[in-house]
Amino acid sequence: MDYILLTIGLICMIVGIIGSFLPVLPGTPLSWLGLVVISFTSAVPNNYWLLSVTGIIMLVVTFLEYYIPAKGTKYFGGSKYGIWGTNIGIVVGLIVPIPFGVIMGPFIGAFIGELINNFKNPKGAFKAAVGSFLGFLASTFISVILSLMYLGIFIYLFWKNYERFQ
C-alpha cells in the first residue's frame, strides 16, 4: 500500500509542477496534495505542523495567482475596467480552447477593458495589459517555485525514510 501512496504522491507532485505552468490545473494545491498523500504512508511519520504550514502557504499562493495579475494591471495605470477585464480574461482563457489562451486571456481582457473605459487611449490600455501580463508571469513564477519546494520536501521525506519503504 505504501508504494501505491508513494506513486500517487509523486504523480500529484509532477502534475502540480506542470499545473504551475498551465493554470488549467491547480498546480500548487496538487503539489501540496502529494505531501499529504506521502504522509499517509506507514514509512513517513505524520507531521501535522509541516502539513499545516505548507497548506496555509499553498492557500495564500493560490489566492495570489488570481490577485497578482489584477494588481499588475492597476499598478501600470489600469482602471477597474482593466482589472475586471483581467479577471474575465483569466476565466475565458481557461475555457476557450485557443493556444496560449491562459497566457493571452488576462492580457487581452485588460486591454479590452481599458479600451471600453477610454477608447481614445490605446497606449494606456496596452500599458495596463502589459501590467496584467507581468502580474501573470510573477504569479506563475511564485507557483512554480513553491511546487518545486514541495517536491524537494517530498524527496527529503522519501530519502529520510527510505529504509522503511523496503
GUDO-867560 format. One line per 5 residues: number of its first residue (from 1); for each residue x, y, z of N, C-alpha, C, O. Coordinates in Angstrom, 1 decimal. Example, Ala and Ser with C-alpha at 12.3 -4.5 7.8 and 13.67 -1.06 7.14 Angstrom:
% residues 2
1) 13.2 -5.7 7.8 12.3 -4.5 7.8 13.2 -3.3 7.8 14.2 -3.3 8.5; 12.8 -2.2 7.1 13.7 -1.1 7.1 12.9 0.0 7.9 13.4 1.1 8.0;
% end
This chain:
% residues 166
1) 0.8 -1.2 0.0 0.0 0.0 0.0 0.9 1.3 0.0 0.5 2.3 -0.6; 2.0 1.2 0.7 2.9 2.4 0.7 3.4 2.7 -0.7 3.6 3.9 -1.0; 3.7 1.7 -1.5 4.2 2.0 -2.8 3.1 2.7 -3.7 3.4 3.6 -4.5; 1.9 2.3 -3.5 0.8 2.9 -4.2 0.6 4.4 -3.8 0.5 5.3 -4.6; 0.6 4.6 -2.5 0.6 6.0 -2.0 1.8 6.8 -2.4 1.6 8.0 -2.8;
6) 2.9 6.2 -2.4 4.1 6.9 -2.9 4.0 7.3 -4.4 4.4 8.4 -4.8; 3.5 6.4 -5.2 3.3 6.6 -6.6 2.2 7.7 -6.8 2.5 8.6 -7.7; 1.1 7.7 -6.1 0.1 8.7 -6.2 0.6 10.1 -5.8 0.4 11.1 -6.5; 1.4 10.1 -4.7 2.0 11.3 -4.3 3.0 11.9 -5.3 3.0 13.1 -5.5; 3.8 11.1 -5.9 4.7 11.5 -6.9 4.0 12.0 -8.2 4.4 13.0 -8.7;
11) 2.9 11.4 -8.6 2.1 11.8 -9.7 1.5 13.2 -9.4 1.5 14.1 -10.2; 1.0 13.4 -8.2 0.5 14.7 -7.8 1.6 15.8 -7.9 1.3 16.9 -8.3; 2.8 15.4 -7.4 3.9 16.4 -7.5 4.2 16.8 -8.9 4.3 18.0 -9.2; 4.3 15.8 -9.8 4.6 16.1 -11.2 3.5 16.9 -11.9 3.8 17.8 -12.6; 2.3 16.4 -11.7 1.2 17.2 -12.3 1.1 18.6 -11.7 0.7 19.5 -12.4;
16) 1.4 18.7 -10.4 1.4 20.0 -9.8 2.4 21.0 -10.4 2.1 22.1 -10.5; 3.6 20.4 -10.7 4.6 21.3 -11.3 4.2 21.7 -12.7 4.3 22.8 -13.1; 3.6 20.8 -13.4 3.1 21.1 -14.8 1.9 22.1 -14.6 1.8 23.0 -15.4; 1.1 21.9 -13.6 0.0 22.8 -13.4 0.4 24.2 -13.0 -0.4 25.2 -13.1; 1.6 24.3 -12.5 2.1 25.7 -12.2 2.4 26.5 -13.4 2.3 27.7 -13.4;
21) 2.7 25.8 -14.5 2.9 26.5 -15.8 1.6 26.6 -16.5 1.4 27.6 -17.2; 0.7 25.7 -16.4 -0.6 25.7 -17.1 -1.7 25.9 -16.0 -2.1 25.0 -15.3; -2.2 27.1 -15.9 -3.2 27.4 -14.9 -4.5 26.6 -15.0 -5.4 26.7 -14.2; -4.6 25.8 -16.1 -5.8 24.9 -16.2 -5.8 23.9 -15.0 -6.9 23.6 -14.5; -4.6 23.5 -14.6 -4.5 22.6 -13.5 -4.1 23.4 -12.2 -3.3 24.3 -12.3;
26) -4.7 23.0 -11.1 -4.3 23.7 -9.8 -2.9 23.2 -9.3 -2.9 22.3 -8.5; -1.9 23.8 -9.8 -0.5 23.3 -9.6 -0.1 23.2 -8.1 0.3 22.2 -7.7; -0.2 24.4 -7.4 0.2 24.4 -6.0 -0.6 23.4 -5.1 -0.1 22.7 -4.3; -1.9 23.5 -5.3 -2.7 22.5 -4.5 -2.4 21.0 -4.8 -2.4 20.2 -3.9; -2.2 20.7 -6.0 -1.8 19.3 -6.3 -0.5 18.9 -5.7 -0.3 17.8 -5.3;
31) 0.5 19.8 -5.8 1.8 19.6 -5.1 1.6 19.4 -3.6 2.2 18.4 -3.1; 0.8 20.2 -3.0 0.6 20.0 -1.6 -0.2 18.7 -1.3 0.1 18.0 -0.3; -1.1 18.3 -2.2 -1.8 17.0 -2.0 -0.8 15.9 -2.1 -0.9 14.9 -1.4; 0.3 16.0 -2.9 1.4 15.0 -2.9 2.0 14.8 -1.5 2.3 13.7 -1.1; 2.2 16.0 -0.8 2.8 15.9 0.5 1.8 15.2 1.5 2.2 14.4 2.4;
36) 0.5 15.5 1.3 -0.5 14.9 2.2 -0.5 13.4 1.9 -0.6 12.6 2.9; -0.5 13.0 0.7 -0.5 11.5 0.4 0.6 10.8 0.9 0.5 9.7 1.5; 1.9 11.4 0.8 3.0 10.6 1.3 3.0 10.6 2.9 3.6 9.7 3.5; 2.3 11.5 3.5 2.2 11.4 5.0 1.2 10.3 5.4 1.3 9.9 6.6; 0.4 9.8 4.5 -0.4 8.6 4.9 0.3 7.3 4.8 -0.2 6.3 5.2;
41) 1.5 7.3 4.3 2.3 6.0 4.2 2.7 5.7 5.7 2.9 6.6 6.5; 2.9 4.4 5.9 3.4 4.0 7.2 4.9 4.3 7.4 5.4 4.3 8.5; 5.6 4.6 6.3 7.0 4.8 6.4 7.3 6.3 6.8 8.3 6.5 7.5; 6.5 7.2 6.5 6.7 8.6 6.8 5.8 9.0 8.0 4.6 8.9 8.0; 6.5 9.4 9.1 5.7 9.8 10.3 4.8 11.0 10.0 5.3 11.9 9.3;
46) 3.6 11.1 10.5 2.8 12.2 10.3 3.4 13.5 11.0 3.8 13.4 12.1; 3.5 14.5 10.2 4.0 15.8 10.7 2.9 16.9 10.4 2.9 17.5 9.3; 2.0 17.0 11.4 0.9 17.9 11.1 1.3 19.4 11.1 0.7 20.2 10.4; 2.4 19.7 11.7 3.0 21.1 11.6 3.4 21.4 10.2 3.1 22.4 9.6; 4.1 20.4 9.6 4.6 20.6 8.2 3.4 20.7 7.3 3.4 21.6 6.4;
51) 2.4 19.9 7.4 1.3 19.9 6.5 0.4 21.2 6.7 -0.1 21.7 5.8; 0.3 21.6 8.0 -0.4 22.9 8.2 0.3 24.1 7.6 -0.4 24.9 7.0; 1.6 24.2 7.9 2.3 25.4 7.4 2.3 25.4 5.9 2.0 26.4 5.2; 2.6 24.2 5.2 2.6 24.2 3.8 1.2 24.4 3.2 1.1 24.9 2.1; 0.2 23.9 3.9 -1.2 24.1 3.5 -1.6 25.6 3.5 -2.2 26.0 2.6;
56) -1.2 26.3 4.5 -1.5 27.7 4.6 -0.8 28.5 3.5 -1.3 29.3 2.9; 0.5 28.1 3.3 1.3 28.8 2.2 0.6 28.5 0.9 0.5 29.4 0.0; 0.2 27.2 0.7 -0.5 26.9 -0.6 -1.7 27.7 -0.8 -2.0 28.2 -1.9; -2.5 27.9 0.3 -3.8 28.7 0.1 -3.5 30.1 -0.2 -4.1 30.7 -1.1; -2.4 30.7 0.4 -2.1 32.1 0.1 -1.6 32.2 -1.3 -2.0 33.2 -2.0;
61) -0.7 31.3 -1.8 -0.2 31.4 -3.1 -1.3 31.2 -4.1 -1.3 31.8 -5.2; -2.2 30.3 -3.9 -3.3 30.0 -4.8 -4.2 31.3 -4.9 -4.6 31.6 -6.0; -4.4 32.0 -3.8 -5.1 33.3 -3.9 -4.3 34.3 -4.7 -4.9 35.0 -5.5; -3.0 34.4 -4.4 -2.2 35.3 -5.1 -2.1 35.1 -6.6 -1.9 36.0 -7.4; -2.3 33.8 -7.1 -2.2 33.5 -8.5 -3.3 34.3 -9.3 -3.1 34.6 -10.4;
66) -4.4 34.6 -8.6 -5.5 35.3 -9.3 -5.5 36.8 -8.9 -6.0 37.6 -9.6; -4.8 37.2 -7.8 -4.8 38.5 -7.3 -3.7 39.4 -8.0 -3.9 40.5 -8.3; -2.5 38.8 -8.2 -1.4 39.5 -8.7 -1.6 40.0 -10.1 -1.3 41.2 -10.4; -2.2 39.3 -11.1 -2.4 39.9 -12.4 -3.3 41.1 -12.4 -3.1 42.1 -13.1; -4.3 41.1 -11.5 -5.2 42.3 -11.4 -4.4 43.5 -10.8 -4.6 44.6 -11.2;
71) -3.6 43.2 -9.8 -2.8 44.2 -9.2 -1.8 44.8 -10.2 -1.5 46.0 -10.2; -1.2 43.9 -11.0 -0.3 44.4 -12.0 -1.0 45.3 -13.0 -0.4 46.3 -13.4; -2.2 45.1 -13.3 -3.0 45.9 -14.2 -3.2 47.3 -13.5 -2.9 48.3 -14.2; -3.5 47.3 -12.3 -3.7 48.6 -11.6 -2.4 49.3 -11.4 -2.4 50.5 -11.6; -1.3 48.6 -11.1 0.0 49.3 -10.9 0.4 50.0 -12.2 1.1 51.0 -12.1;
76) 0.1 49.4 -13.3 0.5 50.0 -14.6 -0.5 51.0 -15.1 -0.5 51.3 -16.3; -1.4 51.5 -14.3 -2.3 52.5 -14.7 -3.7 52.1 -15.1 -4.4 52.9 -15.6; -4.0 50.8 -14.9 -5.3 50.3 -15.3 -6.4 50.8 -14.3 -6.1 51.1 -13.2; -7.6 50.8 -14.9 -8.8 51.1 -14.1 -9.5 49.9 -13.6 -9.0 48.8 -13.8; -10.6 50.1 -13.0 -11.5 48.9 -12.6 -11.9 48.1 -13.8 -12.1 46.9 -13.7;
81) -12.0 48.8 -14.9 -12.4 48.1 -16.2 -11.3 47.1 -16.6 -11.5 46.0 -17.0; -10.1 47.6 -16.5 -8.9 46.7 -16.8 -8.8 45.6 -15.8 -8.4 44.5 -16.2; -9.0 45.8 -14.6 -9.0 44.7 -13.6 -10.1 43.7 -13.8 -9.8 42.5 -13.8; -11.3 44.2 -14.1 -12.4 43.3 -14.4 -12.0 42.5 -15.7 -12.3 41.3 -15.8; -11.5 43.2 -16.7 -11.1 42.6 -17.9 -10.0 41.5 -17.7 -10.1 40.4 -18.4;
86) -9.1 41.8 -16.8 -8.1 40.8 -16.5 -8.7 39.5 -15.9 -8.4 38.4 -16.3; -9.6 39.7 -14.9 -10.2 38.6 -14.3 -11.1 37.8 -15.2 -11.1 36.6 -15.2; -11.8 38.5 -16.1 -12.7 37.8 -17.1 -11.8 37.1 -18.1 -12.1 36.0 -18.5; -10.7 37.7 -18.5 -9.7 37.1 -19.4 -9.1 35.9 -18.9 -8.8 34.9 -19.6; -8.8 35.8 -17.6 -8.3 34.6 -17.0 -9.3 33.5 -17.1 -8.9 32.3 -17.5;
91) -10.6 33.7 -16.8 -11.6 32.7 -16.9 -11.8 32.3 -18.3 -11.9 31.1 -18.6; -11.9 33.2 -19.2 -12.1 32.9 -20.6 -10.9 32.2 -21.2 -11.1 31.2 -22.0; -9.7 32.6 -20.8 -8.5 31.9 -21.3 -8.5 30.4 -20.8 -7.9 29.6 -21.5; -9.1 30.1 -19.7 -9.2 28.7 -19.2 -10.2 27.9 -20.0 -10.0 26.7 -20.2; -11.3 28.6 -20.4 -12.4 27.9 -21.0 -12.2 27.7 -22.5 -12.4 26.6 -23.1;
96) -11.8 28.8 -23.2 -11.7 28.8 -24.6 -10.5 28.0 -25.1 -9.4 28.2 -24.6; -10.7 27.0 -26.0 -9.5 26.2 -26.4 -8.7 26.8 -27.5 -8.5 26.2 -28.6; -8.1 28.0 -27.2 -7.2 28.6 -28.1 -5.7 28.4 -27.6 -5.5 28.3 -26.4; -4.8 28.3 -28.5 -3.4 28.2 -28.0 -3.0 29.4 -27.1 -3.3 30.6 -27.5; -2.4 29.2 -26.0 -1.9 30.2 -25.1 -3.1 31.0 -24.5 -2.8 32.2 -24.2;
101) -4.3 30.5 -24.5 -5.4 31.2 -24.0 -5.3 31.7 -22.6 -5.7 32.8 -22.2; -4.7 30.9 -21.8 -4.5 31.2 -20.4 -3.5 32.3 -20.2 -3.6 33.2 -19.3; -2.5 32.4 -21.1 -1.5 33.4 -21.0 -2.0 34.7 -21.6 -1.8 35.8 -21.1; -2.7 34.6 -22.8 -3.2 35.8 -23.5 -4.5 36.3 -23.0 -4.8 37.5 -23.2; -5.2 35.5 -22.3 -6.6 35.9 -21.8 -6.5 37.1 -20.9 -7.2 38.1 -21.1;
106) -5.7 37.1 -19.8 -5.6 38.3 -19.0 -5.1 39.5 -19.7 -5.6 40.6 -19.5; -4.2 39.3 -20.6 -3.6 40.5 -21.4 -4.7 41.1 -22.3 -5.0 42.3 -22.3; -5.4 40.2 -23.1 -6.5 40.7 -24.0 -7.6 41.3 -23.1 -8.2 42.3 -23.5; -8.0 40.6 -22.0 -9.1 41.1 -21.2 -8.8 42.5 -20.6 -9.6 43.4 -20.6; -7.6 42.7 -20.1 -7.2 44.0 -19.6 -7.2 45.1 -20.7 -7.7 46.2 -20.5;
111) -6.7 44.7 -21.9 -6.7 45.6 -23.0 -8.1 46.0 -23.4 -8.4 47.2 -23.6; -9.0 45.1 -23.5 -10.3 45.4 -23.9 -11.0 46.2 -22.9 -11.8 47.1 -23.2; -10.8 45.8 -21.6 -11.4 46.5 -20.5 -11.0 48.0 -20.5 -11.9 48.9 -20.3; -9.7 48.2 -20.7 -9.3 49.6 -20.7 -9.8 50.4 -21.9 -10.0 51.6 -21.9; -9.9 49.7 -23.1 -10.4 50.3 -24.3 -11.9 50.7 -24.1 -12.4 51.7 -24.5;
116) -12.6 49.9 -23.3 -14.0 50.2 -23.0 -14.1 51.4 -22.1 -15.0 52.3 -22.3; -13.2 51.5 -21.2 -13.1 52.6 -20.3 -12.7 53.9 -21.0 -13.4 55.0 -20.8; -11.7 53.9 -21.8 -11.2 55.1 -22.5 -10.7 54.7 -23.9 -9.6 54.3 -24.1; -11.6 54.7 -24.9 -11.3 54.3 -26.2 -10.3 55.1 -26.9 -9.6 54.7 -27.8; -10.1 56.4 -26.4 -9.2 57.3 -27.0 -7.7 57.1 -26.5 -6.8 57.9 -26.9;
121) -7.5 56.2 -25.6 -6.1 56.0 -25.1 -5.7 54.5 -25.2 -5.6 53.8 -24.3; -5.4 54.1 -26.5 -4.9 52.7 -26.7 -3.5 52.5 -26.1 -3.3 51.3 -25.7; -2.7 53.5 -26.0 -1.4 53.3 -25.3 -1.5 53.0 -23.8 -0.8 52.1 -23.3; -2.5 53.7 -23.2 -2.7 53.4 -21.8 -3.3 52.0 -21.6 -3.0 51.3 -20.6; -4.2 51.6 -22.5 -4.8 50.3 -22.4 -3.7 49.2 -22.6 -3.7 48.2 -21.9;
126) -2.8 49.4 -23.6 -1.7 48.5 -23.8 -0.8 48.4 -22.6 -0.4 47.3 -22.2; -0.5 49.5 -22.0 0.3 49.6 -20.8 -0.3 48.8 -19.6 0.4 48.0 -18.9; -1.6 48.9 -19.4 -2.3 48.2 -18.4 -2.3 46.7 -18.7 -2.2 45.8 -17.8; -2.4 46.3 -20.0 -2.4 44.9 -20.4 -1.0 44.3 -20.2 -0.9 43.2 -19.8; 0.0 45.1 -20.4 1.4 44.6 -20.1 1.5 44.4 -18.6 2.1 43.4 -18.2;
131) 1.0 45.2 -17.8 1.0 45.0 -16.3 0.3 43.8 -15.9 0.7 43.0 -15.0; -0.8 43.5 -16.6 -1.6 42.2 -16.3 -0.7 41.0 -16.7 -0.6 40.1 -16.0; 0.0 41.1 -17.9 0.8 40.0 -18.3 2.0 39.8 -17.4 2.3 38.7 -17.0; 2.6 40.9 -16.9 3.7 40.8 -16.0 3.3 40.2 -14.6 4.0 39.4 -14.0; 2.1 40.6 -14.2 1.5 40.0 -13.0 1.2 38.5 -13.1 1.5 37.8 -12.2;
136) 0.8 38.1 -14.3 0.6 36.7 -14.6 1.9 35.9 -14.5 2.0 34.9 -13.9; 2.9 36.5 -15.1 4.2 35.9 -15.1 4.8 35.8 -13.7 5.3 34.7 -13.3; 4.6 36.8 -12.9 5.0 36.8 -11.5 4.3 35.7 -10.7 4.9 35.0 -9.9; 3.0 35.6 -10.8 2.2 34.7 -10.1 2.6 33.2 -10.5 2.6 32.3 -9.7; 2.9 33.0 -11.8 3.3 31.7 -12.3 4.6 31.4 -11.7 4.9 30.2 -11.3;
141) 5.6 32.3 -11.7 6.9 32.1 -11.1 6.8 31.7 -9.6 7.5 30.7 -9.2; 6.0 32.4 -8.9 5.8 32.0 -7.5 5.2 30.6 -7.3 5.7 29.8 -6.5; 4.3 30.3 -8.1 3.6 28.9 -8.1 4.6 27.8 -8.4 4.7 26.8 -7.8; 5.4 28.1 -9.5 6.5 27.1 -9.9 7.5 26.9 -8.7 7.8 25.7 -8.4; 8.0 28.0 -8.2 8.9 27.9 -7.1 8.4 27.1 -5.9 9.0 26.2 -5.4;
146) 7.1 27.4 -5.5 6.5 26.7 -4.4 6.3 25.2 -4.7 6.6 24.4 -3.9; 5.9 24.9 -5.9 5.7 23.5 -6.3 7.0 22.7 -6.3 7.1 21.6 -5.9; 8.1 23.4 -6.7 9.4 22.8 -6.7 9.9 22.6 -5.2 10.6 21.6 -4.9; 9.6 23.5 -4.4 9.9 23.4 -3.0 9.2 22.2 -2.3 9.7 21.5 -1.5; 7.9 22.1 -2.7 7.1 20.9 -2.2 7.7 19.6 -2.7 7.7 18.6 -2.0;
151) 8.2 19.6 -3.9 8.9 18.4 -4.5 10.1 18.1 -3.7 10.4 17.0 -3.4; 10.9 19.2 -3.3 12.1 19.0 -2.5 11.7 18.4 -1.2 12.4 17.5 -0.7; 10.7 18.9 -0.5 10.2 18.3 0.8 9.8 16.9 0.6 10.1 16.0 1.4; 9.1 16.6 -0.5 8.7 15.2 -0.8 9.9 14.3 -0.9 9.9 13.2 -0.4; 10.9 14.7 -1.7 12.1 13.9 -1.9 12.8 13.7 -0.6 13.3 12.6 -0.3;
156) 12.9 14.8 0.2 13.6 14.7 1.5 12.9 13.7 2.4 13.5 12.9 3.0; 11.5 13.7 2.5 10.8 12.8 3.3 11.0 11.4 2.8 11.1 10.4 3.6; 11.0 11.2 1.5 11.2 9.9 1.0 12.6 9.3 1.3 12.7 8.2 1.8; 13.7 10.1 1.1 15.0 9.6 1.3 15.3 9.5 2.8 16.0 8.6 3.2; 14.7 10.3 3.6 14.9 10.2 5.1 14.3 8.9 5.6 14.9 8.3 6.6;
161) 13.3 8.5 5.0 12.6 7.3 5.5 12.7 6.1 4.5 11.8 5.2 4.5; 13.7 6.2 3.6 13.8 5.2 2.5 13.9 3.8 3.1 13.3 2.9 2.5; 14.6 3.5 4.1 14.7 2.2 4.7 13.3 1.6 5.1 13.1 0.4 5.0; 12.4 2.4 5.6 11.1 2.0 6.0 10.2 1.5 4.8 9.3 0.8 5.0; 10.5 2.0 3.6 9.8 1.7 2.5 10.1 0.2 2.0 9.3 -0.3 1.2;
166) 11.2 -0.3 2.4 11.6 -1.6 1.9 11.1 -2.7 2.8 11.4 -3.9 2.5;
% end
